[in-house]
Amino acid sequence: MASSTPLKGIELIDCAKANAKQGIETAAGLCGYGRDLNTFKQELQHACSQIGVQVNELSDLITDQQVIRQGEGVEVAPDTPSEL
């Protein structure tokens, strides 16, 4: 669910991190910045610098654990549509 007001600080970082894999446009929109990507980037960099984290791109927030989780899982499906 998109924020009705632009997020700041740790809330912005959490939201951006959770949506980083979906791309900057989606992350900015869900964090309350709509299509204002420049302000989103500036606020995200500012929020990260306040906690001592260097972020150059949104993808810098994607952790190795998030990448590994994407490949996990087993697909369970019937052999044919009639076996539903």
C-alpha distances in whole Angstrom, upper triangle without the diagonal:
4,7,9,12,13,13,16,18,17,14,14,16,14,10,13,15,12,11,15,16,14,16,16,14,11,11,12,10,6,9,10,13,13,16,18,18,21,20,17,20,22,20,19,22,23,21,22,26,26,25,28,26,27,24,25,23,19,21,23,20,20,22,25,23,20,23,25,22,21,25,25,26,28,27,29,30,33,36,35,33,36,36,32
4,6,9,9,10,14,16,16,13,12,14,13,10,11,14,12,11,14,16,14,15,14,12,9,9,9,6,4,6,6,9,9,12,14,15,18,16,14,17,19,17,16,20,21,19,21,24,24,24,26,25,25,22,23,21,17,20,22,19,20,22,25,24,21,23,26,24,23,27,27,28,30,30,32,33,36,38,38,36,39,39,35
4,5,7,7,11,14,14,10,10,13,12,9,12,15,13,13,16,18,16,17,15,14,12,11,10,8,6,6,5,8,9,13,14,15,17,15,13,16,18,15,15,19,19,17,19,22,22,22,25,23,24,22,23,21,18,21,22,19,21,23,27,26,23,25,28,26,25,29,30,31,33,33,35,36,39,42,42,40,43,42,39
4,7,9,12,16,17,13,13,16,16,13,15,18,17,16,19,21,19,19,18,16,14,14,12,10,9,8,6,9,10,13,14,16,18,16,14,18,19,16,17,21,20,19,21,24,23,24,27,26,27,25,26,24,21,24,25,23,24,27,30,29,26,29,32,30,29,33,33,34,37,36,38,39,42,44,44,42,45,45,41
4,6,9,13,15,12,11,15,15,13,14,18,17,17,19,22,20,20,17,16,15,14,11,10,10,8,5,8,10,13,13,15,16,13,12,16,16,13,15,18,17,16,19,21,20,22,25,24,25,22,24,22,20,23,24,22,24,26,30,29,27,29,32,30,30,34,35,36,38,38,40,41,44,47,47,45,48,47,44
4,7,10,12,10,8,12,13,11,12,15,16,15,16,20,18,17,15,14,14,11,9,9,9,6,4,5,9,12,10,12,13,10,8,12,12,9,11,14,14,13,15,18,17,19,21,20,21,19,20,19,16,20,21,19,21,24,27,27,25,27,30,29,28,32,33,35,37,38,40,41,44,47,47,45,48,48,44
4,7,9,6,5,9,10,8,10,13,13,13,15,18,18,17,15,15,14,11,10,11,9,6,6,8,11,14,13,13,14,11,9,12,12,9,9,13,12,10,13,16,15,16,18,18,19,17,19,18,15,18,19,16,19,21,25,24,22,25,28,26,26,30,31,33,36,36,38,40,43,46,46,45,48,47,44
4,7,6,5,8,10,10,11,13,15,15,16,20,20,19,16,17,17,13,12,14,13,9,10,11,14,16,14,14,14,11,10,12,11,7,8,11,9,7,10,12,11,12,15,15,16,15,17,17,15,19,18,16,19,21,25,25,23,25,28,27,28,31,32,34,37,38,41,42,46,48,49,48,51,50,47
4,5,5,7,9,10,11,12,15,16,16,20,21,20,17,19,19,15,14,16,15,11,13,14,17,19,17,17,16,13,12,13,12,8,8,10,8,5,8,10,8,9,12,12,14,14,16,17,15,18,17,14,18,19,23,23,22,24,27,26,27,30,31,33,37,38,41,43,46,49,50,48,51,50,47
4,5,5,6,9,10,10,12,14,15,18,19,19,17,19,18,15,15,17,15,12,14,15,19,21,19,18,19,16,14,14,14,11,9,11,11,7,8,11,9,9,12,12,14,14,17,17,15,17,16,13,15,16,20,20,19,22,24,23,24,28,28,30,34,35,38,40,44,46,47,46,49,48,45
4,5,5,6,8,10,11,12,14,17,18,18,16,18,16,13,13,14,12,9,11,13,16,19,18,17,18,16,13,14,15,11,10,13,13,9,11,14,13,12,15,15,17,16,18,18,15,17,17,14,16,17,21,20,19,22,24,23,23,27,28,29,33,34,36,38,41,44,45,44,47,45,42
4,5,5,6,8,10,11,12,15,15,15,13,14,13,10,9,11,10,6,9,10,13,15,14,13,14,12,9,11,11,8,7,10,10,7,9,12,12,12,15,13,15,13,15,14,12,15,14,12,14,16,20,20,18,21,24,23,23,26,27,29,33,33,36,38,41,44,45,43,46,45,42
4,6,5,6,8,10,10,14,15,14,13,15,14,10,11,14,12,9,12,13,16,18,16,15,15,14,11,11,12,9,6,9,10,7,7,11,11,10,12,10,12,10,13,12,10,12,11,8,11,13,17,17,15,18,21,20,20,24,25,27,31,32,35,37,40,43,44,43,46,45,42
4,6,5,6,9,10,13,14,15,14,16,14,11,12,14,11,9,13,15,17,19,18,17,18,17,13,14,15,13,10,13,14,10,10,14,14,12,15,13,15,13,16,15,12,13,13,9,11,12,16,15,13,17,19,18,18,22,23,25,28,29,32,34,38,40,41,40,43,42,39
4,5,5,6,8,11,12,12,12,13,11,7,9,10,7,6,10,12,14,16,16,15,17,15,12,13,15,12,10,14,15,12,12,16,16,15,18,16,17,15,17,15,11,13,14,10,12,14,17,17,14,17,20,18,18,22,23,24,28,28,31,33,36,39,39,38,41,40,37
4,6,5,6,9,10,9,8,11,9,6,7,10,8,7,10,11,13,14,14,12,14,13,9,10,13,11,8,11,13,11,11,15,15,15,16,14,14,12,13,11,7,10,11,8,9,12,16,16,13,15,19,18,17,21,23,25,28,28,31,33,37,39,40,39,42,41,38
4,5,5,8,10,10,10,13,12,8,11,13,11,10,14,15,17,18,18,15,17,17,13,13,15,14,10,12,15,12,11,15,16,14,16,13,14,11,13,11,8,8,9,5,6,9,12,12,10,12,15,15,15,18,19,22,25,26,29,31,35,37,38,38,41,40,37
4,6,8,9,11,11,13,11,8,11,13,10,10,14,15,16,18,19,17,19,19,15,15,18,16,13,16,18,15,15,18,19,18,19,16,17,15,17,14,11,11,12,9,8,10,13,12,9,12,15,13,13,17,18,19,23,24,26,28,32,34,35,34,38,36,34
4,6,6,7,8,10,7,5,9,10,8,9,12,13,14,15,16,14,17,17,13,14,17,16,13,16,18,16,16,19,21,20,21,18,18,15,16,13,9,10,12,10,9,12,15,14,11,13,16,15,13,17,19,20,23,24,26,28,32,34,34,33,37,36,33
4,5,6,7,9,8,6,9,12,11,11,14,14,15,15,16,13,16,16,13,12,15,15,12,14,17,15,14,18,20,19,19,16,16,12,13,10,6,6,9,7,6,10,13,13,10,11,15,14,13,17,19,21,24,25,28,29,33,35,36,35,38,38,35
4,6,8,11,9,9,12,14,13,14,17,17,17,17,18,16,18,19,16,15,19,19,16,17,21,19,18,21,23,22,22,19,18,15,15,12,9,7,10,9,7,10,12,13,9,9,13,12,10,13,16,18,21,21,25,26,30,31,32,32,35,34,32
4,7,8,6,7,10,11,11,13,15,15,14,15,16,14,17,18,15,15,19,19,16,18,21,20,20,23,25,24,25,21,21,17,17,13,10,10,13,12,11,14,16,16,12,13,16,15,13,16,18,20,22,22,25,26,29,31,32,31,34,34,31
4,6,6,6,9,10,11,12,15,14,13,12,14,11,14,16,13,12,16,16,14,16,19,19,18,21,23,23,23,20,19,15,14,11,8,8,12,11,11,15,17,18,14,14,18,18,15,18,21,23,26,25,28,29,33,34,35,34,37,37,35
4,5,5,6,8,10,10,12,11,11,10,10,7,10,12,9,9,13,13,11,13,16,16,16,19,21,21,22,18,17,13,13,9,7,9,12,11,12,16,19,20,17,17,21,20,19,22,24,26,29,29,32,33,36,38,38,37,41,41,38
4,6,5,6,9,10,11,9,8,7,9,7,11,12,10,11,14,15,14,16,19,18,19,22,23,24,25,22,21,17,16,13,10,12,16,15,16,19,22,23,19,20,23,23,21,24,26,28,30,30,32,33,36,38,38,36,40,40,37
4,5,5,6,9,10,10,8,9,11,10,14,14,11,13,16,16,14,17,20,19,19,22,24,24,25,22,21,18,18,14,11,13,16,15,15,18,21,21,17,18,22,20,18,22,24,25,28,27,30,30,33,35,35,34,37,37,34
4,5,5,6,9,9,9,10,11,9,13,12,9,10,14,13,11,14,16,15,15,19,20,20,21,19,18,15,15,12,9,11,13,12,12,16,19,19,16,17,20,19,18,22,23,25,28,28,31,32,35,37,37,36,39,39,36
4,6,5,6,5,6,7,7,6,10,9,6,8,11,11,10,13,15,14,15,18,19,20,21,19,19,15,15,13,10,13,15,14,15,19,22,22,19,21,24,23,22,25,27,29,32,32,34,35,38,40,41,39,43,42,39
4,5,5,5,4,6,8,9,12,12,9,12,15,14,13,17,18,17,19,22,22,23,25,22,22,19,19,16,13,16,18,17,18,21,24,24,21,22,26,24,23,26,28,29,32,31,33,34,37,39,39,37,41,41,38
4,5,7,7,10,12,12,15,14,11,13,16,14,13,17,18,16,18,21,22,22,24,22,22,19,20,17,14,16,18,16,16,19,23,22,19,21,24,22,21,24,26,27,29,29,31,32,36,38,38,36,39,39,36
4,6,8,11,11,11,13,11,8,11,13,11,10,14,15,13,15,18,18,18,21,19,19,17,18,16,13,15,17,14,16,19,22,22,19,21,24,23,22,26,27,29,32,32,34,35,39,41,41,40,43,42,39
4,6,9,9,11,13,11,9,12,14,11,12,16,16,15,17,20,20,21,23,22,22,19,20,18,16,19,20,18,20,23,26,26,23,25,28,27,26,29,31,32,35,34,37,38,41,43,43,41,44,44,41
4,6,6,7,9,7,6,10,11,10,11,14,15,14,17,19,20,21,23,21,21,18,18,16,14,18,19,18,20,23,26,27,24,25,29,28,27,30,32,33,36,36,38,39,42,45,45,43,46,46,43
4,6,8,11,10,9,12,14,13,14,17,18,18,20,22,23,24,26,24,24,20,20,18,16,19,21,20,21,24,28,28,25,26,29,28,27,30,32,33,36,35,37,38,41,43,43,41,44,44,41
4,6,9,9,9,11,14,14,15,17,19,19,21,23,24,26,27,25,23,20,19,17,15,18,20,20,21,25,28,29,25,26,30,29,27,30,33,34,36,36,38,39,42,43,43,41,45,45,42
4,6,6,6,9,10,11,12,14,16,17,18,20,21,23,24,22,21,18,17,15,14,18,20,19,21,25,28,29,26,27,31,30,29,32,34,36,38,38,41,41,45,46,46,45,48,48,45
4,6,5,6,9,10,10,12,14,15,16,18,20,21,22,20,18,15,14,12,11,14,16,16,18,22,25,26,23,24,28,28,26,29,32,34,36,36,39,40,43,45,45,43,47,47,44
4,5,5,6,9,10,11,12,14,15,16,18,20,21,19,17,14,13,12,12,16,17,17,20,23,26,28,25,26,30,30,29,32,34,36,39,39,42,43,47,48,48,47,51,51,48
4,5,5,6,8,10,10,12,14,15,16,19,20,18,17,15,14,13,13,17,18,17,20,23,27,28,26,27,30,30,29,33,35,37,40,40,43,44,47,49,49,48,51,51,48
4,6,5,6,9,10,10,12,14,15,17,18,16,15,13,12,11,10,14,15,14,17,20,23,24,22,23,27,27,26,29,31,33,36,36,39,41,44,46,46,45,48,48,45
4,6,5,6,8,10,10,12,14,16,16,14,12,9,9,8,8,12,12,12,15,18,22,23,21,22,26,26,25,28,31,33,36,37,40,41,45,46,47,46,49,49,46
4,5,5,6,9,10,10,12,15,15,14,12,10,10,11,11,15,14,15,18,21,24,26,24,25,29,29,28,32,34,36,39,40,43,45,48,50,50,49,53,52,50
4,5,5,6,8,10,11,13,14,13,13,11,12,12,12,15,15,14,18,20,24,25,23,25,28,28,28,31,33,35,39,39,42,44,47,49,50,49,52,51,49
4,5,5,6,9,10,11,12,10,10,8,10,10,9,12,11,10,14,16,20,21,19,21,24,24,24,28,29,32,35,36,39,41,44,46,47,46,50,49,46
4,6,5,6,9,10,10,9,7,6,7,9,9,12,11,11,15,17,20,22,21,22,25,26,26,29,31,34,37,38,41,43,47,49,50,49,52,51,49
4,5,5,6,9,10,10,9,9,11,13,13,16,14,14,18,20,23,24,23,25,28,28,29,32,34,36,40,41,44,46,49,51,52,51,55,54,51
4,6,5,7,9,9,10,10,12,13,13,16,14,12,16,18,21,22,21,23,26,26,27,30,31,34,37,39,41,44,47,49,50,49,53,52,49
4,5,5,6,5,6,7,10,11,11,13,11,10,14,15,18,20,19,21,24,24,25,28,29,32,36,37,40,42,46,48,49,49,52,51,48
4,5,5,5,6,8,11,13,14,16,13,13,17,18,21,22,22,24,27,27,28,31,32,35,39,41,44,46,50,52,53,52,56,54,52
4,6,8,10,11,14,16,16,19,16,15,19,19,23,24,23,26,28,29,30,33,34,36,40,42,45,47,51,53,54,53,57,55,53
4,6,9,11,15,16,16,18,15,13,17,17,20,21,21,23,25,26,27,30,31,34,38,39,42,45,49,51,52,52,55,53,51
4,7,10,13,15,16,17,14,13,17,17,19,21,21,23,25,26,28,30,31,34,38,40,43,46,49,51,53,53,56,54,52
4,6,10,12,12,13,10,10,13,13,16,18,18,20,22,23,24,27,28,31,35,37,40,43,46,48,50,49,53,51,49
4,7,9,11,12,9,10,13,14,17,19,19,20,22,24,25,27,29,32,36,37,41,43,47,48,50,50,53,52,50
4,6,7,9,6,7,11,12,15,18,17,18,21,22,22,25,27,30,34,35,38,40,44,46,47,47,50,49,47
4,7,8,7,9,12,14,17,20,19,19,22,24,23,26,28,31,35,36,39,41,45,46,47,47,50,49,47
4,5,5,8,10,13,16,18,16,16,20,21,20,23,26,28,32,33,36,38,41,42,44,43,47,46,44
4,5,6,8,11,14,16,14,14,18,19,18,21,23,26,29,30,33,35,38,40,41,40,44,43,41
4,5,5,9,11,13,11,11,15,16,15,18,20,23,26,27,31,33,36,37,39,38,42,41,39
4,6,8,10,13,12,12,15,17,17,19,21,25,28,29,33,35,39,40,42,41,45,44,42
4,6,10,11,10,11,14,15,15,18,20,23,26,28,31,33,37,39,40,40,43,42,40
4,7,8,6,7,11,11,12,14,16,19,23,24,28,30,34,35,37,37,40,39,37
4,5,5,7,9,10,11,14,15,18,22,24,27,30,34,35,37,37,41,39,37
4,5,5,6,9,10,12,13,17,20,22,26,29,32,34,36,36,40,38,36
4,5,5,6,9,10,11,14,18,20,23,26,30,32,34,35,38,36,34
4,6,5,6,9,10,13,17,19,22,25,29,30,32,32,36,34,32
4,6,5,7,9,13,16,18,22,24,28,29,31,32,35,33,32
4,5,6,7,11,14,16,20,23,26,28,30,31,34,32,30
4,5,5,8,12,14,17,20,24,26,28,28,31,29,28
4,6,8,11,13,16,19,23,24,26,26,30,28,26
4,7,9,11,15,18,21,22,25,25,29,27,25
4,7,10,13,16,20,21,24,25,28,25,24
4,7,10,13,16,18,21,22,24,22,21
4,6,10,13,15,18,19,21,19,18
4,6,10,12,14,15,18,16,14
4,7,10,12,13,15,12,11
4,7,8,9,12,9,8
4,5,7,8,6,6
4,7,8,7,9
4,5,6,8
4,5,6
4,6
4
